Amino acid sequence: MEWYERLTEYFPEYEMKTEAQIKALIKEKDSYHKVETDHYLLLYAEFPTFLFIDYLLINPATRGKGIGTSVINKLKAKGKDILLEVEPINREDQDTVRRVRFYQKNGFVKADRIQYRWQDDNGEIYEMNIYYWSPHDTLPQEKVMEKMARACQEIHNFRSKQYYGRMVANPEEVLHLKH
């Protein structure tokens, strides 16, 4: 099965970039990387001060065997802050519970002061939670917000007008810091 097909089978449609956009990111952005093995698929961006995990998919046959933690530890070894998006917990969807537990077990903290919402082409509103990990003692959520805004601008919005006819994640519209 092709890597993009694996992603679309696992991630909700509203979280997916088009295959063309992801391929362009991989080919044209030096900061964007795809790592694919039999055990996992990782798509992430590496910026000077942080990493943004766009997609992490562990092969269902190997889940629960420490592979995800191993991937996260390799990223942590780079010594940079790490940001990612996680669906809010839905008790009727145990995958959402498992994902949050996995990231928390690996030291990630929910940026509870950041609201991240966007609208699809049909006007449906979606919300994601931002989780982060830092090699430093603290990482103020204002800094998390700045880094997430950069990820939105450079990754989510990469040629988004070409692929979707609009800017899909204008940071000024989709990210809000609660006081």
Secondary structure, DSSP 8 states (H G I E B T S, - for coil): --HHHHHHHHS-GGG---HHHHHHHHHH-TTEEEEE-SSEEEEEEE-SSEEEEEEEEE-GGGTTSSHHHHHHHHHHTT-SEEEEEE---BTTBHHHHHHHHHHHHTT-EE-TTEEEEEE-TTS-EEEEEEEEE-SSS---HHHHHHHHHHHIIIIITTTHHHHHSS-S--HHHHEEE--
